[in-house]
């Protein structure tokens, strides 16, 4: 149990286009999901907290209009990188709380690697 | 605010040798501490966690960690390294609100 699926696992797009990444909790309901960004050989930086049915809470320095987050259901959160540019290229990872792993334990997706040309 | 410091961005050990990955934390309230492992181009997998209770926690794949409040440490150990242990390891802390703060990671290399 407690599986989080991310799609796509990798995506290449042209500069100026928008890319949507999905994060699904497959076997549990996740009222809260988190989106992280990871640069090569660096740690994970929390971008935003996604709450089902309400607006996401963004961390300081993260552009809300650039990184649109929608948590429309208890099993799905989406991250849309709008008007992507090469500097947005990164590894994006989502996580969800809940499931059988217990309180305060997050289940992570496998990540989505975005390359903007 | 809480923070985590991982000493050593790269650690190399011989196969069969002891693995020791260091993690020190800073928190104004009792922390919850975690170790995660990340294989190339993959997400994070939980190795073990400390919330309350026993300070020595055992995790998957033979790893364990000990919470030492006096030293503000949560070092990860494994008695005998295996080739499959080669990966990136992250220590993380939270004060209970599920917003994890990660360390910068330690890349573990296993020498045959």
Interface residues (C-beta under 8 A of the other chain):
Chain A: X4 X6 X9 X32 X34 X41 X42 X43 X44 X46 X49 X91 X93 X95 X97 X101 X104 X105 X106 X107 X108 X109 X110 X111 X113
Chain B: X32 X34 X36 X41 X42 X43 X44 X45 X46 X49 X51 X90 X94 X96 X98 X99 X100 X101 X102 X103 X104 X105 X107
